[in-house]
Amino acid sequence: MKIVYDNIIYSLQNAGGISNYWFQLSYRILKNGLDISFIQRKNSNNIYIKDLSKYNFELELELNNQYPLLIDRFLDLDINYSKKFIFHSSYNRITNNKYAIQIVTIHDLIHEKYYKGLRKILHTYQKKKAIKCAKHIITVSQNTKNDLLRHYPYIDESNISVIYNGVSDVFKYQNVQYENFILYVGSREKYKNFHTIVKLLANFNNYRFVIIGSQLNKTEYNFLNKYLANRWEIQIGISNKKLNDLYNKAFALLYPSSYEGFGIPLLEAMKAGCPFIALNNSSIPEVAGEAGILLNELTIDSLNHAFSFIESNRELLQSRGFFQSDRFSWDKTYIDTISLYKKLIN
């Protein structure tokens, strides 16, 4: 079975959940000696491609950046292969090779739900094109599958498989004393409710706020100083080992997103014994199970109740988190994905 992977995600982001997903599949395929080659642009700064480069892998095609990324990401790929093969793009690109059995992974429907204008038009155009060409579609949660069918009701449901994400073994419980800080992991897009949380945390003077994510802009910097002066910090581009240390030391992870296709930070926190507070919506209940605290709304009262419950029931929440996170693994993601490839190519 010949597999061709399109590594475009490593050019679209320097880090992130989709890059992590793609790396976890890729390195397991290489480690198990499957026949795979890759397509990618030169000079990616993605943290995962650096790890993948430790393995010897074959480039099917190295794009020389002839076109700007904004154009290249939408171009069909020319692959010179004359037998059936699996083609899987990390982010919605397609090949014009007639022998390709094309597979697309849909991580979420964020652009359909939360964006307008040119960004929404371009992303939904590319997604529709990938779906049309796909022999099969993978979604990372049942909620994403349901959203996909609502937005694209012409898709044959039998051509969709739910294959959950996993969580790295780097994340583990260290049995250290927690500190009074709240951890925030992820982007600060509007649907993530970052600004709402900052305003709410202004009412809880006992907690510092530690942000893991991209560089702040000036407006965000001033906003944080207005509401949480001398009580916040940001860490950028940290390793999973360092992130695991922070999960272990945090009082709690605050994950207030209004929508997630999956929510890997919740699993990471569970593995590290870090209680979490999240909103009870989208795919979050699938990932959270009985672990953590799920809120129906973000208010001072709901946060106060959540913080009090964590203080009184920390060990209970940790044990529930350990149990729930054991249901997910990248090895299972890999096995289910390869099984799907074999089924489709035979």
C-alpha positions in Angstrom: 0.0 0.0 0.0 1.5 3.3 -1.2 0.7 6.4 1.0 1.3 10.0 0.0 1.0 12.7 2.7 0.6 16.3 2.0 2.4 18.3 4.7 0.8 21.7 3.9 -0.2 22.2 7.5 3.5 22.6 8.5 3.6 25.7 6.4 0.2 27.1 7.5 1.0 27.0 11.3 4.1 26.9 13.4 2.3 24.8 16.0 -1.2 23.7 16.8 -3.6 20.8 17.1 -3.8 19.9 13.4 0.1 19.9 13.2 0.2 17.6 16.2 -2.4 15.2 14.7 -0.4 15.1 11.4 2.9 14.5 13.2 1.5 11.7 15.4 0.2 9.8 12.3 3.3 10.5 10.2 5.9 9.3 12.6 4.0 6.1 13.5 3.8 5.3 9.8 7.5 5.8 9.4 8.3 3.9 12.6 6.3 0.9 11.3 8.0 0.9 7.9 5.0 1.6 5.7 5.5 2.8 2.2 5.0 6.5 2.5 6.3 9.7 0.9 5.6 13.3 1.6 4.9 16.6 -0.2 5.9 19.8 1.5 7.2 23.3 0.9 10.7 24.3 1.8 11.7 26.2 5.0 8.9 25.4 7.3 9.3 26.7 10.9 6.8 24.3 12.3 7.9 22.7 15.6 6.6 19.3 14.5 8.5 19.1 11.2 11.7 19.5 13.2 10.8 16.3 15.1 9.7 14.5 12.0 13.0 15.3 10.4 14.7 13.0 12.9 13.2 10.1 10.9 14.4 9.2 7.5 11.6 10.0 5.1 11.1 10.3 1.4 9.9 13.4 -0.3 7.5 12.6 -3.2 7.6 16.3 -4.1 9.3 19.3 -2.5 7.7 22.5 -3.6 10.2 25.3 -4.2 7.9 28.0 -3.0 7.5 29.3 -6.6 4.1 30.6 -5.5 3.2 32.5 -2.3 1.6 30.2 0.4 -1.7 32.0 0.0 -1.8 30.7 -3.6 0.0 27.4 -3.2 -2.3 26.1 -0.5 -5.2 26.2 -3.0 -3.4 24.6 -6.0 -4.1 20.9 -7.0 -1.0 18.8 -6.6 0.6 17.0 -9.5 1.8 13.5 -8.4 3.5 11.2 -10.8 2.2 7.8 -9.8 0.4 5.3 -12.0 -1.1 2.8 -9.6 -3.7 3.1 -6.8 -2.4 4.9 -3.8 -3.7 6.6 -0.7 -3.5 10.4 -0.8 -4.2 12.3 2.5 -3.7 16.0 2.8 -3.1 17.6 6.2 -5.3 20.5 5.3 -7.8 20.1 2.4 -5.6 20.0 -0.7 -6.3 17.6 -3.5 -4.3 15.9 -6.2 -5.4 15.6 -9.8 -3.9 12.1 -10.1 -6.7 9.8 -11.2 -5.2 6.8 -9.3 -5.4 8.6 -6.0 -7.8 7.4 -3.3 -8.3 10.7 -1.6 -9.0 11.1 2.1 -9.8 14.3 4.0 -9.8 14.9 7.7 -12.4 17.5 8.9 -11.3 18.8 12.3 -14.1 21.4 12.8 -16.6 23.7 11.2 -15.2 26.9 12.7 -15.1 28.9 9.4 -18.7 28.0 8.6 -19.9 28.9 12.1 -17.8 31.9 13.2 -16.3 33.7 10.2 -17.6 36.0 7.4 -16.2 37.6 4.3 -13.2 36.5 2.3 -11.7 34.2 4.9 -14.9 32.2 5.1 -15.3 32.1 1.4 -11.8 30.8 0.7 -11.8 28.2 3.5 -15.3 26.8 2.7 -14.5 26.7 -1.0 -11.4 24.6 -0.4 -13.3 22.4 2.1 -16.1 21.7 -0.4 -13.6 20.9 -3.1 -11.8 18.4 -0.8 -15.0 16.8 0.3 -16.2 16.4 -3.3 -12.9 14.7 -4.3 -12.7 12.5 -1.2 -13.3 8.8 -1.3 -13.7 9.0 2.5 -13.9 11.6 5.2 -12.5 11.4 8.7 -13.9 13.5 11.5 -12.2 13.8 14.9 -15.4 13.7 16.9 -19.0 12.7 16.6 -20.0 16.4 17.1 -17.8 17.4 14.1 -19.5 14.7 12.0 -22.9 16.0 13.0 -21.9 19.6 12.2 -20.5 18.4 8.8 -23.8 16.7 7.9 -25.8 19.8 8.9 -23.7 22.1 6.8 -23.2 19.7 3.9 -26.3 17.5 3.9 -25.5 16.0 0.5 -22.6 14.0 2.0 -23.3 10.2 2.3 -23.0 9.5 6.0 -21.6 6.0 5.2 -18.5 7.8 3.8 -17.6 9.4 7.2 -15.6 7.7 9.9 -15.2 9.2 13.4 -11.6 8.6 14.5 -10.7 10.4 17.7 -7.5 12.3 18.4 -5.1 11.1 21.0 -2.8 12.5 23.6 1.0 12.4 23.9 2.6 10.2 26.5 4.8 13.2 27.4 1.8 14.4 29.6 1.9 12.6 32.9 1.2 13.2 36.6 4.2 14.4 38.6 2.5 14.5 42.1 3.8 18.1 42.8 2.1 20.8 44.9 -0.1 22.9 42.8 0.2 26.7 42.7 -2.5 29.4 42.5 -2.5 30.1 38.8 -5.0 29.5 36.1 -3.7 28.0 32.8 -5.0 29.1 29.4 -3.9 27.1 26.3 -4.7 28.0 22.8 -5.5 30.8 20.4 -7.4 34.0 21.3 -10.0 34.0 18.5 -13.3 35.5 19.5 -15.1 32.2 19.9 -12.4 31.2 22.5 -13.9 33.8 24.9 -10.4 34.9 26.0 -11.5 38.5 26.7 -14.5 37.4 28.7 -12.4 35.2 30.9 -9.8 38.0 31.5 -12.6 40.3 32.7 -14.0 37.6 35.0 -10.7 36.7 36.5 -10.3 40.3 37.5 -12.7 39.4 40.3 -10.5 36.6 41.6 -7.4 38.2 43.1 -5.9 35.0 44.5 -5.0 33.6 41.1 -2.4 34.4 38.5 -3.2 33.9 34.8 -0.7 32.0 32.6 -1.3 32.1 28.9 0.2 29.5 26.4 -0.1 30.8 22.9 1.1 33.2 20.2 2.6 36.6 20.7 0.3 39.2 22.1 -0.6 42.3 20.1 -0.6 45.7 21.6 -4.3 45.8 22.2 -4.2 42.4 24.1 -1.2 43.5 26.1 -3.0 46.7 27.3 -6.2 44.7 27.9 -4.5 42.3 30.2 -2.7 45.1 32.1 -6.1 46.8 32.6 -7.8 43.9 34.2 -5.0 41.7 35.5 -2.1 44.0 36.2 0.9 42.1 37.6 -1.0 38.9 37.6 -0.5 37.5 34.1 2.3 36.1 32.0 2.5 34.5 28.5 4.8 31.7 27.3 5.3 31.2 23.6 6.6 28.2 21.7 7.2 26.0 24.7 7.9 22.3 24.5 5.4 19.6 25.6 7.6 18.8 28.5 7.4 22.4 29.8 3.7 22.4 29.1 3.3 19.2 31.2 5.1 20.9 34.0 2.7 23.8 33.9 -0.3 21.5 33.8 1.0 19.7 36.9 1.6 23.0 38.8 -1.6 24.8 37.7 -4.6 25.1 40.0 -6.8 24.4 36.9 -6.9 24.7 33.1 -9.5 27.2 32.0 -10.8 26.2 28.5 -13.7 28.5 27.8 -14.1 28.0 24.1 -17.6 28.2 22.6 -16.7 25.6 19.9 -14.1 22.9 19.5 -13.8 20.1 16.9 -12.1 18.1 19.6 -10.1 19.8 22.4 -6.7 18.2 22.9 -5.7 20.4 25.8 -8.4 18.8 27.9 -6.8 15.4 27.4 -3.3 16.8 28.2 -4.6 18.3 31.4 -6.3 15.1 32.4 -3.2 13.0 31.9 -1.2 15.5 34.0 -3.7 15.5 36.8 -4.8 19.1 36.2 -8.6 19.8 36.8 -10.2 21.7 34.0 -13.1 24.1 33.6 -14.8 24.2 30.1 -18.0 25.1 28.5 -20.6 22.3 28.0 -20.9 22.5 24.2 -19.7 21.2 20.9 -17.3 18.2 21.2 -16.3 19.1 24.8 -18.6 16.6 26.5 -17.3 13.8 24.3 -13.7 14.5 25.4 -14.5 15.4 29.0 -16.7 12.5 29.9 -17.3 12.7 33.7 -14.0 14.5 34.3 -13.6 18.2 35.0 -16.2 20.9 35.4 -18.5 21.8 32.5 -20.3 25.2 32.7 -23.4 26.2 30.8 -22.3 29.9 31.0 -19.3 32.0 31.9 -20.2 34.2 35.0 -18.6 35.2 38.2 -20.9 32.9 40.1 -20.2 29.9 37.9 -16.4 30.4 38.1 -16.6 30.9 41.9 -18.5 27.6 42.2 -16.1 25.8 39.9 -13.0 27.0 41.9 -14.6 26.0 45.2 -15.4 22.6 43.9 -11.9 22.0 42.6 -10.5 23.1 46.0 -12.7 20.5 47.8 -12.6 17.7 45.3 -9.2 17.8 43.6 -8.3 14.2 44.0 -11.7 13.1 42.7 -11.4 15.2 39.6 -7.9 13.9 39.0 -8.9 10.2 39.3 -11.8 10.9 36.9 -9.4 12.6 34.5 -6.9 9.7 34.5 -9.7 7.3 33.7 -11.2 9.4 30.9 -7.9 10.2 29.2 -7.0 6.5 29.1 -9.8 6.1 26.5 -7.8 8.1 24.0 -4.4 7.4 22.4 -2.5 8.3 19.3 -1.7 4.7 18.8 -5.5 4.0 18.5 -5.8 7.0 16.1 -3.0 5.5 14.0 -4.4 1.9 14.0 -7.9 3.1 13.1 -6.6 5.3 10.3 -4.4 2.7 8.7 -7.2 0.2 8.9 -9.4 2.6 7.0 -6.6 3.1 4.3 -6.4 -0.7 3.8 -10.2 -1.1 3.5 -10.4 1.7 0.9 -7.5 0.5 -1.3 -8.4 -3.2 -1.4 
